[in-house]
Amino acid sequence: MRRIWGNVCGGPNSVRMKGSNFAVMVFALLLALLCLIELCSALEVSVACMIDYDSGGARSVFLSPECPQWEWVRLIHSPRENTTSNCDFASATIQGHRNYQEDRIVCNSALKIPSLDGDELTIGIAAVFDGHGGSEASELASKKFLDYFLLNVVFKTYKDALSYELIEEPDGVITFKSAHGTLSLTDSDTLLKGTLREALTKTFEDIDSEFSEEALKQDYISGSTGTVVLLVNGQALVGYVGDSKALLCSDPTQTSQVAEGISSRAGFAEELTIDHNPSRADEKARIEASGGFIRTWGVPRVNGLLAMTRAIGDLTFKRYGVIAEPEVTGWRTLTSDNSFLVVGTDGIFEGLTPSDVCAVLNDKSCTRKNTLSGNSSCLTPSALANHIVYSAFENGSTDNISVIIIPLD
């Protein structure tokens, strides 16, 4: 058994892991971050910068004179107007019958996590933020989320690298060892999935903390939902607060349910989120344990006012158990049966059911099935997104209406 810590940054005996295999990419990322420790790059994380990160999160890193190198993150995402140009997946948003637009959309189909040996991990992110009581919370969340998430991923991966020692066993197997246990190379994707999950949760925390501070100064009363989908190597993770939804649609002509004779449209629309509202027993219990109460005015509301139990912002309700901690699903492996991922604000679902949305997508998309069947009026993903929002509007939705459509075939 030999330690290879000192050889990860270069030289004839250095470990070089290349290739598209996900575990190898993760390993390469960890090796690259270990190079930081060896001062192989100017992009190092100083002790002072790490202290700033631990004490104040992503915002503190951007503001700290100890962390000037993190200006590179800003260069990755140049400022853009807060419209669907913020999203390179197919998306659409309309103000609808409201006098103002509080929905915000942001996504990146190929967010690159840079490493120092030339490899990059690619992550797809799709997020919707549905503001209420004003657009301040959804605006800040949409502007900050990608930068803060990327920074949290890098810092948390760096901290993982610090906590593990690379060991080459006599049989040539490479493992990561720490006081907490041992990981093999094949476990490294599990380590990264955990890091991404933690970074997602931390980003919600950072956004809420920054907005709450701003709300105190400016007397903002607004809040926002947030539903974020991560896509990595054929798997999806969802983190969310509030009542914006993520759906997984499957093609009913390919699913095993149809093969078994189950023809219900509901069989191919799976909700990946469960709305955070006071009618959920677990959410209601937390509100009441914090001194809040539930009253129904049209729908159940916290203290008779707020129709959701988790949100970014909503500062005046925080003392009554409203939290910004996201509920995070487990990693979901996408299969050949899955046709679309959908992320939408609740305005979509005032006019359409989840089954309606998936039925439209599967029936009208320009898939090989529809092309072979002679469907000449099939729609591109962008046209599908527009069709969904206007269908919801025409079916009676009174809210702002926004959707992101991600084809999976």
BAMARDO-277857 format. One record per residue (C-alpha): x, y, z; residue in one letter. Coordinates in steps of 0.5 Angstrom, whole numbers, plus 500, padded with zeros to 3 digits. Each point is the difference from the previous one (the first is absolute). Example, Ala and Ser with C-alpha at 12.3 -4.5 7.8 and 13.67 -1.06 7.14 Angstrom:
<nodes>
> 525/491/516/A $
> 502/507/498/S $
</nodes>
This chain:
<nodes>
> 500/500/500/M $
> 503/507/498/R $
> 497/507/501/R $
> 500/504/494/I $
> 498/506/502/W $
> 506/504/498/G $
> 500/497/493/N $
> 493/502/498/V $
> 502/507/497/C $
> 505/498/495/G $
> 506/496/498/G $
> 502/494/497/P $
> 497/496/506/N $
> 494/504/500/S $
> 493/497/500/V $
> 496/501/493/R $
> 493/498/500/M $
> 497/502/493/K $
> 493/498/497/G $
> 493/501/500/S $
> 498/495/505/N $
> 497/504/506/F $
> 504/497/505/A $
> 506/502/497/V $
> 498/507/499/M $
> 498/500/507/V $
> 507/498/502/F $
> 503/505/495/A $
> 496/505/503/L $
> 503/498/507/L $
> 507/500/498/L $
> 500/506/496/A $
> 497/503/507/L $
> 506/497/504/L $
> 504/504/495/C $
> 498/506/503/L $
> 503/498/507/I $
> 506/499/496/E $
> 500/507/498/L $
> 500/497/492/C $
> 495/506/499/S $
> 499/507/502/A $
> 493/498/501/L $
> 501/498/507/E $
> 495/500/506/V $
> 504/504/505/S $
> 499/498/507/V $
> 497/507/501/A $
> 495/499/494/C $
> 498/494/503/M $
> 498/503/507/I $
> 496/505/496/D $
> 496/495/496/Y $
> 499/496/507/D $
> 498/506/503/S $
> 495/503/495/G $
> 499/496/494/G $
> 501/501/493/A $
> 499/508/500/R $
> 505/501/505/S $
> 505/497/495/V $
> 498/505/495/F $
> 501/505/505/L $
> 506/498/503/S $
> 507/503/499/P $
> 503/494/502/E $
> 496/496/494/C $
> 502/505/493/P $
> 501/494/496/Q $
> 492/498/500/W $
> 499/506/496/E $
> 501/494/494/W $
> 493/498/502/V $
> 497/506/498/R $
> 503/500/493/L $
> 496/493/499/I $
> 494/503/500/H $
> 499/507/497/S $
> 495/505/502/P $
> 493/498/496/R $
> 493/503/501/E $
> 496/496/504/N $
> 496/497/494/T $
> 500/493/497/T $
> 506/502/497/S $
> 503/498/507/N $
> 498/493/498/C $
> 503/495/494/D $
> 495/495/501/F $
> 494/501/497/A $
> 495/504/504/S $
> 495/505/500/A $
> 497/505/505/T $
> 494/505/499/I $
> 497/505/505/Q $
> 493/498/499/G $
> 494/503/504/H $
> 505/503/505/R $
> 502/508/500/N $
> 507/498/501/Y $
> 505/494/499/Q $
> 503/497/506/E $
> 502/493/497/D $
> 507/499/498/R $
> 504/495/496/I $
> 507/498/500/V $
> 504/494/497/C $
> 506/498/497/N $
> 500/493/496/S $
> 508/499/501/A $
> 503/504/506/L $
> 507/498/500/K $
> 504/499/506/I $
> 507/501/499/P $
> 506/496/502/S $
> 507/501/499/L $
> 502/494/496/D $
> 495/502/494/G $
> 494/496/502/D $
> 494/503/501/E $
> 493/497/504/L $
> 494/502/496/T $
> 494/502/504/I $
> 493/502/497/G $
> 496/504/505/I $
> 493/502/499/A $
> 496/505/505/A $
> 494/504/501/V $
> 499/505/505/F $
> 492/503/501/D $
> 500/506/504/G $
> 494/502/504/H $
> 500/507/504/G $
> 504/503/495/G $
> 506/498/495/S $
> 506/501/505/E $
> 501/493/502/A $
> 499/497/494/S $
> 504/505/496/E $
> 506/499/505/L $
> 500/492/500/A $
> 500/500/492/S $
> 506/505/500/K $
> 504/496/505/K $
> 498/493/500/F $
> 505/498/494/L $
> 506/503/503/D $
> 499/498/507/Y $
> 499/493/498/F $
> 506/499/496/L $
> 504/504/506/L $
> 497/495/505/N $
> 501/494/496/V $
> 508/502/499/V $
> 501/502/508/F $
> 496/493/502/K $
> 504/496/495/T $
> 507/503/503/Y $
> 498/499/507/K $
> 499/493/498/D $
> 507/499/497/A $
> 503/503/506/L $
> 496/495/504/S $
> 503/494/496/Y $
> 507/497/499/E $
> 501/496/494/L $
> 503/493/501/I $
> 502/495/495/E $
> 499/493/502/E $
> 505/495/498/P $
> 496/497/495/D $
> 499/507/497/G $
> 493/502/502/V $
> 500/507/502/I $
> 496/502/506/T $
> 498/506/504/F $
> 501/500/507/K $
> 498/504/506/S $
> 498/500/507/A $
> 493/499/498/H $
> 502/494/496/G $
> 502/497/493/T $
> 497/501/493/L $
> 503/497/494/S $
> 500/503/493/L $
> 493/497/498/T $
> 497/503/506/D $
> 503/507/498/S $
> 493/502/496/D $
> 496/499/507/T $
> 505/505/503/L $
> 499/505/494/L $
> 492/499/500/K $
> 500/501/508/G $
> 504/506/499/T $
> 495/503/494/L $
> 494/498/505/R $
> 504/504/506/E $
> 502/506/495/A $
> 492/500/498/L $
> 498/501/507/T $
> 505/505/502/K $
> 499/504/494/T $
> 492/501/502/F $
> 503/502/507/E $
> 505/505/497/D $
> 494/503/495/I $
> 495/500/506/D $
> 505/503/505/S $
> 502/506/495/E $
> 493/502/498/F $
> 498/500/508/S $
> 506/505/501/E $
> 497/504/494/E $
> 493/499/502/A $
> 502/503/507/L $
> 503/506/497/K $
> 495/502/495/Q $
> 493/497/503/D $
> 499/495/495/Y $
> 494/495/502/I $
> 501/496/494/S $
> 502/493/499/G $
> 501/494/495/S $
> 499/493/498/T $
> 506/497/497/G $
> 501/493/496/T $
> 506/498/498/V $
> 502/494/496/V $
> 507/497/499/L $
> 502/496/494/L $
> 506/496/500/V $
> 502/494/496/N $
> 493/497/499/G $
> 498/501/507/Q $
> 495/506/503/A $
> 500/503/507/L $
> 495/505/502/V $
> 500/505/506/G $
> 494/505/501/Y $
> 496/504/505/V $
> 493/502/499/G $
> 495/498/494/D $
> 504/500/494/S $
> 500/493/497/K $
> 505/496/496/A $
> 497/494/496/L $
> 503/494/497/L $
> 496/498/493/C $
> 500/493/497/S $
> 498/498/493/D $
> 494/496/501/P $
> 501/496/494/T $
> 507/497/503/Q $
> 498/499/508/T $
> 499/494/503/S $
> 494/502/503/Q $
> 497/501/493/V $
> 503/493/498/A $
> 496/497/506/E $
> 493/503/498/G $
> 500/507/504/I $
> 498/505/496/S $
> 499/506/505/S $
> 503/506/498/R $
> 502/501/507/A $
> 505/494/499/G $
> 505/504/496/F $
> 500/507/504/A $
> 504/499/506/E $
> 501/506/505/E $
> 507/501/503/L $
> 498/505/505/T $
> 494/500/505/I $
> 498/507/502/D $
> 502/504/506/H $
> 493/502/503/N $
> 496/500/506/P $
> 496/494/498/S $
> 506/495/501/R $
> 500/497/507/A $
> 508/501/501/D $
> 500/507/498/E $
> 494/502/504/K $
> 503/497/506/A $
> 507/504/499/R $
> 496/506/499/I $
> 495/499/507/E $
> 506/498/504/A $
> 504/507/498/S $
> 493/503/503/G $
> 497/501/493/G $
> 493/498/498/F $
> 496/498/494/I $
> 494/503/497/R $
> 496/499/494/T $
> 499/506/495/W $
> 498/497/494/G $
> 506/495/501/V $
> 504/498/507/P $
> 505/506/502/R $
> 505/501/505/V $
> 497/505/505/N $
> 494/501/495/G $
> 505/503/495/L $
> 505/496/497/L $
> 498/495/495/A $
> 507/496/501/M $
> 504/497/506/T $
> 507/501/496/R $
> 503/506/496/A $
> 506/504/499/I $
> 498/507/504/G $
> 494/501/503/D $
> 504/503/506/L $
> 494/501/504/T $
> 497/493/500/F $
> 507/497/502/K $
> 499/500/507/R $
> 494/496/499/Y $
> 503/494/497/G $
> 501/502/493/V $
> 506/498/497/I $
> 505/500/494/A $
> 503/493/501/E $
> 499/497/494/P $
> 497/493/500/E $
> 504/496/495/V $
> 498/493/497/T $
> 505/494/499/G $
> 504/500/493/W $
> 495/497/495/R $
> 503/496/494/T $
> 497/502/494/L $
> 498/494/495/T $
> 498/500/493/S $
> 493/500/501/D $
> 500/507/503/N $
> 499/505/495/S $
> 500/507/503/F $
> 502/504/507/L $
> 495/506/501/V $
> 502/505/505/V $
> 494/505/501/G $
> 497/505/505/T $
> 493/499/503/D $
> 497/504/494/G $
> 501/494/495/I $
> 496/496/505/F $
> 494/505/501/E $
> 498/498/493/G $
> 503/493/498/L $
> 501/494/505/T $
> 507/497/500/P $
> 497/494/495/S $
> 497/506/495/D $
> 507/502/500/V $
> 503/494/498/C $
> 495/498/495/A $
> 501/506/496/V $
> 508/499/500/L $
> 499/493/498/N $
> 495/501/495/D $
> 503/506/497/K $
> 507/500/500/S $
> 504/498/494/C $
> 502/493/502/T $
> 502/495/496/R $
> 493/496/501/K $
> 496/506/498/N $
> 504/501/494/T $
> 499/493/498/L $
> 493/501/501/S $
> 499/505/496/G $
> 499/506/505/N $
> 502/506/495/S $
> 498/505/506/S $
> 505/498/505/C $
> 504/505/504/L $
> 507/502/502/T $
> 501/500/508/P $
> 500/508/500/S $
> 493/500/496/A $
> 498/494/505/L $
> 502/505/506/A $
> 496/506/497/N $
> 494/495/498/H $
> 500/498/508/I $
> 500/507/503/V $
> 494/502/495/Y $
> 496/494/501/S $
> 500/501/507/A $
> 498/507/499/F $
> 495/499/496/E $
> 497/494/505/N $
> 499/506/505/G $
> 507/501/504/S $
> 500/506/503/T $
> 507/500/502/D $
> 507/502/497/N $
> 502/494/496/I $
> 507/497/499/S $
> 502/493/497/V $
> 507/497/499/I $
> 500/494/495/I $
> 505/495/500/I $
> 500/494/494/P $
> 503/494/503/L $
> 500/496/493/D $
</nodes>
